[in-house]
């Protein structure tokens, strides 16, 4: 007991001094942010006689024990951390091994899922720089599950809508779904300029020279313009993606989603139906059997052009059934080619002349003679009664008893709008004109629009219509795209259409052009610059509608000082203007070999005024200025 008391008397002053030292250190170090407290002289830490070394030994023992305890604690903590770290590495390694075993056990797992093994030196981790990008690409589905703007169809209307959407919403993500294998392209060159190309590889390159001599591709944009459908949801600032070889077979309007032919589903916020149409066929050809079907082409797509171009170099005779725009264009194109190869080209149709449903009779007869001069055997008032395949030839029997034997048939008898989605989507189809019925804003439902050949729209000037022409696809697609972004604009900007019977004769038309309507034609003598070739050389473009739709007619047009003259039957209709009248109002206009005047024609139809003398109206087009 006495020993403990003596020990306490020695240690108590030391403990009090140490405690004071610690409090003093904390006050200066923490509260005042001062420097480290200087070491106290040994003499002040002793409670015994000056110079005693016993107290110092006890002090060093206490401090050493504290350091020893701290070291033991740190060692224990680090050991446990190291063990947990090693356990975590083992867990990750076991997962990788298990994933590799699963991948090797699954025969249909893509090879890109497992990263390639690379050699590495000891202490160095070597990775494949492209493994991260590959893993990211594999993780994204081929078909995006959602598209803010979904466009069904890959034709002109869909592309025009995509361009319009991106113009109004620069960050928009647009997905085009098409059952064709090609990116969006223009169809008019398939029956026009491509046939006049001197390049033997044109069927592969699809590049052609316009009438003005400039070369261009049939595609609206190169592949670099589009983003991958897989990356559409991830790409910065959005973009336009095209999903080729896929067809929408079902629409869930309430659920805002569609189902593809591979059972993949895509949800959407806004949807455009621009499915266009499929070529019609004559029932007599459909009933003729498989042999006739193998020798028949329904002309519409790039594959049809490639197939027909190849056939035209292998057969001796070819017959085109149809006298409308497509049939007459193909007849002239093949007729020009026949002069070089000796191919016999026959064109037959039930009308009295080429484009008899559009042109007045006198102009239709003149056009028929023009086509004949191109080397085509034109057979008018020809109604096909029976078709068969005998002795390696297709035999066509007409209603009036005439018989034609040919190697191949091209059916160009119109277009049937694609409305397969109407049933599942609950959309209305027009019983008279065909196509999806939409309002003047091209809207079928609250978030569904229709454009192009498949749209039966309400024209606020001319009533309900359905149009099957390139420029209408451009105009309606552009309007639908604007309205999908909230523009709420009605259809009033009249689309135009044009047809070229080779580089020397062409016309542009607008509105309702029906030969059953009363017409007034005013003509003048043509000059060398009054041809499609000269017009494209002046405008710099082969697709005239893409440039003319941006023009605006002025309120005042210079009137010609020479009075227009109505030609007599049999005269040469070099150039002129044909007015189509309904209830004393002009509802349609054809500019015959008159180019770059369409804004004036558009303004006349838009005004909708009655005209007592259309000869005076014809002066606005300055057809006698030369």
Buried (B, 14 or more C-beta within 10 A) or exposed (E): EEEEEEEEEBBEBBEEBBEEBEEEEEEBEEEEEEEEBEEEEEEEBBBEEEEBEEBBEBBEEEEEEEEEEEEEEEEEEEEEEEEEEEEEEEEEEEEEEEEEEEEEEEEEEEEEBBBEEEEEEEEEEEEEEEBEEBEEEEEBEEBBEBBBBBBBBBBBBBBBBBBBBBEBBEEBBBBBBBBBEBBBBBBBBBBBBBBBBEEEEBBEEBBBBBBBEEEBBBBBBEEEEBBBBBBBBEEEEBBBBBBBEBBBBBBEBEEBBBBBEEEBBBBBEBBBBBBBBBBBBBEBBEEBEEEBBEBBBBBBBBEBBBBBBEBBEEBEBBBBBBBBBBBBBBBBBBBBBBEEEEBBBBBBBBBEBBBBEBBBBBBBBBBBEBBBEBBBBBBBBBEBEEBEBEEEBBBBBBEEEEEBBBBBBBBBBBBBBBBBBBEBBEBEBBEEBBBBBBEBBBBBBEEBBBBBBBBBBBBEBBEBBBBBBBBBBBBBBBBBBBBBBEEEBBBEEBBBBBBBBBBBBBBBBBBBBEBEBEBBBBBBBBEEBBBBBBBBBEBEBBBBBBBBBEEEBEEEBEEBEEEBBEBEEEEEBBBBBBBBBBEEBBBBBBBBBBBBBBBBBBBBBBEEEEBEEBBEBBBBBBBBEE
